[in-house]
């Protein structure tokens, strides 16, 4: 049985990070991806690539967020550490990929 003083910070950390992992895709959708593309529905090559990346990010964030809630509830310290590392790796890879898309794919702005 785990000591209550050790489990509470772990549970608080995992629940806070799990909530963040579930909230970030919602905020991204509200502020960026809901207005993606042109008014006539045209999506540039970069818009389509960002949309696919967003769908992958949402799926992975959902899985990691729910697993963080579950791991925090069960008190698995190593599992929370692994899930935290995976979430940080997911965010870093997503930002690097997004930066690559914006640097190398046409945005459809014309010239």
Residue frames as qw, qx, qy, qz and C-alpha x, y, z in Angstrom:
[[0.000, 0.889, 0.459, 0.000, 0.00, 0.00, 0.00],
 [0.402, 0.483, -0.018, 0.777, 1.32, 3.42, -0.91],
 [0.266, -0.412, -0.444, 0.750, 1.81, 6.10, 1.70],
 [0.175, 0.849, 0.499, -0.020, -0.82, 8.84, 1.35],
 [0.166, -0.855, 0.123, 0.476, 1.78, 11.63, 1.56],
 [0.325, -0.297, 0.669, 0.599, 3.64, 10.19, -1.43],
 [0.314, 0.432, 0.795, 0.287, 0.59, 9.51, -3.58],
 [0.114, 0.850, 0.398, -0.326, -1.08, 12.93, -3.30],
 [0.014, -0.716, 0.316, 0.622, 1.62, 15.01, -5.12],
 [0.214, -0.081, 0.855, 0.465, 1.87, 12.29, -7.77],
 [0.215, 0.590, 0.778, 0.008, -1.89, 12.26, -8.21],
 [0.082, 0.859, 0.170, -0.475, -2.08, 16.07, -8.35],
 [0.113, -0.536, 0.554, 0.627, 0.74, 16.23, -10.93],
 [0.203, 0.105, 0.894, 0.384, -0.72, 13.51, -13.12],
 [0.190, 0.712, 0.665, -0.125, -4.23, 14.99, -12.99],
 [0.034, 0.822, -0.039, -0.567, -2.96, 18.49, -13.78],
 [0.088, -0.402, 0.692, 0.593, -0.89, 17.26, -16.72],
 [0.231, 0.325, 0.901, 0.173, -3.74, 15.01, -17.88],
 [0.187, 0.812, 0.443, -0.330, -6.11, 17.99, -17.83],
 [0.001, -0.716, 0.335, 0.613, -3.55, 20.01, -19.80],
 [0.191, -0.127, 0.862, 0.452, -3.17, 17.19, -22.32],
 [0.208, 0.556, 0.803, 0.056, -6.94, 17.20, -22.82],
 [0.069, 0.858, 0.273, -0.430, -7.30, 21.00, -22.87],
 [0.215, -0.502, 0.444, 0.711, -4.52, 21.90, -25.32],
 [0.196, 0.204, 0.793, 0.539, -6.21, 20.33, -28.39],
 [0.046, 0.777, 0.624, -0.066, -9.48, 22.07, -27.53],
 [0.128, -0.818, 0.003, 0.560, -7.75, 25.45, -27.28],
 [0.252, -0.255, 0.635, 0.684, -5.83, 24.82, -30.52],
 [0.182, 0.468, 0.801, 0.326, -9.09, 24.00, -32.27],
 [0.016, -0.857, -0.455, 0.243, -10.89, 27.07, -30.96],
 [0.122, -0.849, 0.115, 0.501, -8.15, 29.55, -31.80],
 [0.081, -0.513, 0.640, 0.567, -6.48, 28.15, -34.90],
 [0.146, 0.008, 0.927, 0.345, -7.98, 25.14, -36.60],
 [0.306, 0.627, 0.662, -0.273, -11.59, 26.30, -36.65],
 [0.298, 0.870, 0.008, -0.394, -10.56, 29.12, -39.00],
 [0.473, -0.310, 0.666, 0.487, -8.14, 27.09, -41.13],
 [0.417, 0.362, 0.700, 0.452, -8.27, 27.67, -44.86],
 [0.026, -0.045, -0.232, -0.971, -9.99, 30.25, -47.02],
 [0.469, 0.185, 0.374, -0.778, -13.65, 31.36, -46.84],
 [0.706, 0.291, -0.344, -0.547, -14.51, 29.35, -49.97],
 [0.949, -0.188, 0.207, -0.148, -13.24, 26.14, -48.30],
 [0.709, 0.567, -0.369, 0.199, -9.88, 25.96, -50.09],
 [0.726, -0.630, 0.237, 0.138, -7.13, 24.35, -48.02],
 [0.345, 0.781, -0.518, -0.047, -3.56, 24.90, -49.14],
 [0.779, 0.186, -0.576, 0.160, -0.96, 22.16, -48.99],
 [0.173, 0.285, -0.625, 0.706, 0.29, 23.55, -45.68],
 [0.571, -0.225, 0.205, -0.763, -3.26, 23.76, -44.27],
 [0.911, -0.007, -0.308, -0.274, -3.90, 20.10, -45.11],
 [0.621, 0.227, -0.627, 0.412, -0.59, 19.05, -43.56],
 [0.098, -0.288, 0.506, -0.807, -1.34, 21.07, -40.40],
 [0.749, -0.166, -0.010, -0.641, -4.80, 19.54, -40.23],
 [0.877, 0.058, -0.477, -0.004, -3.39, 16.00, -40.41],
 [0.380, 0.263, -0.614, 0.640, -0.80, 16.86, -37.76],
 [0.388, -0.296, 0.289, -0.823, -3.56, 18.28, -35.57],
 [0.876, -0.126, -0.214, -0.413, -5.60, 15.07, -35.84],
 [0.758, 0.125, -0.563, 0.304, -2.57, 12.99, -34.82],
 [0.121, 0.311, -0.501, 0.798, -1.84, 15.35, -31.95],
 [0.611, -0.288, 0.093, -0.732, -5.43, 15.20, -30.69],
 [0.913, -0.067, -0.366, -0.167, -5.48, 11.41, -30.74],
 [0.638, 0.159, -0.555, 0.510, -2.14, 11.09, -28.94],
 [0.086, -0.341, 0.376, -0.857, -3.05, 13.81, -26.42],
 [0.756, -0.280, -0.091, -0.585, -6.34, 12.10, -25.66],
 [0.894, -0.034, -0.438, 0.090, -4.60, 8.78, -25.03],
 [0.471, 0.212, -0.501, 0.695, -1.85, 10.34, -22.93],
 [0.289, -0.394, 0.202, -0.849, -4.25, 12.54, -20.97],
 [0.848, -0.279, -0.148, -0.425, -6.52, 9.65, -20.06],
 [0.839, 0.034, -0.460, 0.289, -3.55, 7.42, -19.23],
 [0.207, 0.357, -0.445, 0.795, -2.15, 10.13, -16.95],
 [0.588, -0.391, 0.103, -0.700, -5.45, 10.27, -15.07],
 [0.945, -0.133, -0.257, -0.155, -5.47, 6.49, -14.72],
 [0.700, 0.211, -0.468, 0.496, -1.79, 6.22, -13.75],
 [0.042, -0.437, 0.371, -0.818, -2.14, 8.99, -11.18],
 [0.751, -0.346, 0.006, -0.562, -5.15, 7.27, -9.68],
 [0.959, -0.058, -0.274, 0.048, -3.28, 3.97, -9.43],
 [0.491, -0.823, 0.273, 0.088, -0.17, 5.61, -7.95],
 [0.891, 0.157, 0.190, 0.380, 2.26, 4.27, -10.56],
 [0.230, -0.838, 0.164, 0.467, 5.18, 6.69, -10.21],
 [0.388, -0.245, 0.660, 0.594, 7.22, 5.24, -13.08],
 [0.322, 0.538, 0.724, 0.288, 4.19, 5.17, -15.39],
 [0.029, 0.948, 0.244, -0.201, 3.44, 8.83, -14.68],
 [0.299, -0.674, 0.392, 0.550, 7.07, 9.71, -15.41],
 [0.391, 0.062, 0.759, 0.517, 6.99, 7.80, -18.72],
 [0.221, 0.745, 0.615, 0.139, 3.66, 9.36, -19.75],
 [0.113, -0.916, -0.030, 0.384, 4.96, 12.83, -18.84],
 [0.342, -0.449, 0.569, 0.598, 8.06, 12.27, -20.96],
 [0.350, 0.336, 0.778, 0.399, 5.96, 10.99, -23.85],
 [0.126, 0.887, 0.436, -0.084, 3.67, 14.02, -23.67],
 [0.179, -0.826, 0.216, 0.490, 6.63, 16.42, -23.67],
 [0.372, -0.169, 0.728, 0.551, 8.14, 14.50, -26.60],
 [0.306, 0.610, 0.708, 0.182, 4.80, 14.70, -28.43],
 [0.032, 0.947, 0.181, -0.263, 4.63, 18.46, -27.94],
 [0.276, -0.655, 0.449, 0.542, 8.25, 18.97, -29.03],
 [0.378, 0.064, 0.791, 0.476, 7.87, 16.79, -32.15],
 [0.249, 0.758, 0.601, 0.048, 4.59, 18.45, -33.07],
 [0.041, -0.926, 0.013, 0.375, 6.11, 21.93, -32.76],
 [0.326, -0.447, 0.619, 0.557, 9.17, 20.90, -34.80],
 [0.365, 0.332, 0.797, 0.349, 6.96, 19.39, -37.50],
 [0.153, 0.886, 0.420, -0.123, 4.74, 22.46, -37.57],
 [0.170, -0.802, 0.265, 0.507, 7.80, 24.68, -37.91],
 [0.364, -0.136, 0.756, 0.527, 9.01, 22.53, -40.81],
 [0.311, 0.620, 0.704, 0.153, 5.59, 22.75, -42.52],
 [0.054, 0.944, 0.203, -0.255, 5.52, 26.53, -42.19],
 [0.245, -0.677, 0.445, 0.532, 9.05, 26.88, -43.53],
 [0.204, -0.229, 0.812, 0.497, 8.77, 24.52, -46.51],
 [0.236, 0.469, 0.834, 0.167, 5.16, 24.18, -47.65],
 [0.010, -0.272, -0.274, -0.923, 3.26, 26.80, -49.65],
 [0.094, 0.313, 0.660, -0.677, 0.56, 28.57, -47.65],
 [0.228, 0.599, 0.726, 0.249, -1.59, 29.49, -50.64],
 [0.090, -0.742, -0.217, 0.628, -1.11, 33.23, -50.26],
 [0.577, 0.762, 0.243, 0.167, -0.17, 33.80, -53.87],
 [0.595, -0.318, 0.137, 0.725, 2.54, 36.06, -55.10]]
